[in-house]
């Protein structure tokens, strides 16, 4: 849990008292590889911090080859169907463990209490939401303004570890192309 505190303290300093309240609300969950963390139609009740593993965010389809992957979260990052979490509406997408995962989670109700009872809670919540917005905005702009080749090279240069640990069909879907198109781009770059 010390990694979670270090992550939060990158945003803002947290007093021991506030950390004690926040950390008392956390609970540990283990997920095995390919296990669904959240399914379409469920309301997201948790925000989780990944201590070990990686998670894929995707829209399932009847044909698994047509699933749309639009996000990944890794060790020492947060994962949640955040729009469902804040709206309290059913999720339109799923979260799946791509490897065995250990996460520390806090419930919606407990997080609201942390916001209300700590001096730093609202600031951390706002700054975290702002970071999530920037990630989403940058991805949308990339899909609208860059070629598939540019998106591939940008991803490869900023997150090369993805290509070592995630199936290429998920990466292709993430950058908005078919696995065959990704194969051609990769072959051309060699």
N, C-alpha and C positions, 0 to 999 in steps of 0.2 A: 504494500500500500504506500510505501514511501515514494515510489515512482509517481503515483497519482498526486501526492502532495507537491512533488517537485514540478510536475506539469502545471498544476494550478498556480503555483507560485511564479511561473513564468508570466502569468497574467497579472497577478496582484499578490501582495504579501498577506498571509493568513495567520491570524493569532492562534496560539495553542488552544484557546477556549473554543474558537470557531471551528478549528480542525477537529477537536474532540467531538463536537456535536455532529458535524458532517460525517466523520468516519464511523461514528456509532450507528449511522443509518445505512452503511454499506453492507452488502452481503456478497459472498463469493458464489459464482456459478461456473460450472465446467460444461463444455460442449465438445462432443466428438466431431471429427472430420465429417462433413456433409450434413451435419445435424442442422435442422431449421431452428433458428433462434426466434424468429417472428415470421408468421405466415400472413399472406394476403387476407384481409378481412378482420384481423385481430387489431385491437387498440394497443399501441405501444405504451407500456406502463413503466418502462425503465430507461435510464441513460446508463450506459456501461462503459467502463474503462478497460481496455484490453491489456492484461498483464502478460499473456502469452497467446500467440496465434494470429490469425488473420480472418477477416470476415468479408463476404461479398454482399453487395446490395443489388438486387435485380428484380425485374418484372418477369414472372414465370409465364410460359406459354405452353399450350398443349404439346407442341413439338419442342423438346428441350433445346434443339439446335437454334431455335428462334428466340430464346430468352434474351432479354435486354439487360446487360450488366451496366450499371451506371455509377457504381462506387465500390471502393475498397477501404477497409480500415485495418490498421496493423497494430502490432505491439506498441504500447504506450500512446494510443490514440483512443478517442471516444467513438462509440458506435450507438446508433439509435435510429429508429424511423422517426426522426425529430418532428416532422410535420404532424404525424399522428400523435406523438407525445404531447405537443403543445395544443393541438386542436381537440384532442380527445375523440377523434374520428377514426374509423377503421383504416388501416394501412392499405395502400394500393400496390405495395411491393413487399418483398421478403428479404430477410437477413439470413445468411447461411454461413456456417463455419467452414472455411476452406482448409483448415487444419484443426487439430485439437486446440481448444481455446480455454483460457482461464480469464474470466472477467469479474470486475467488481462493479456491482450495480446499486443504483439508488432508485427507489420508486418515485412516481410522480408526487404522491402525497408527502413523502419524506422530504423531497426537494423543495416543495412549497414551504414546508416548515423551516427548512434551512434558510430559504430566502427571507422569511419573516422574522427569524430569531437571531440572525447574525448580521454584523455590520458590513460584511464583505460579500454576502450571498448574492444580492442583486447585481453588484458590479461584475462578479464572476459570470453570472448567468448572461448578462448583456454582452460582455466581451466574447464569451464562447459563442453566443448566437451570431455575433458579428463575424467571427472567424468562419463559422459554418456558411454564412451568407457569401463571404468572399470566395470560398472554395467553389460553391455552387455557381456563382456568377462567372468566375474564371473558366469553369468547365463549359458553361453555356456559350460564352464568347468564343472559346476555342472551337466548339462545334460549328458555330456560325461563320467564323472568320478565317479558319485555317483549313488547308487541304488535309486529306487523310495522312499523307506523307509527313506533313509538318506536325500533326498531332502525334504520330508514331515517334518521331525523333524527339519531340519535346518530352513525351512520357519516358522514352528510353534514357534521355539525358538527366531528367529529374528524379526518376524512380527506377533505376536499372534493376533493383532487386525484384521488381514485379516479374520480370522475364525469367527469373530463376525459380520462382515459387508458384506462379499462377498459370493455369492452362491458357494457351494462346487463344483459344476460342473465346475466353472471357475477356482477354485484353482486346481482341478484335471488336467485340461487342461494345466494350467501354469506349473505344475511340470511334465507333460508329461505322465499322466496315465489316465485311465478311471475313472469315478465316482465310479464304483463298486470296483476297486482296491483301491481307496482312502478310501472307506468305510471299506474294510478289514483291511487296515493299521491302521485306527483309532480304530477299534474294538480291534485289537491286542494290541494296546498301552494302553488301559484302564485297 
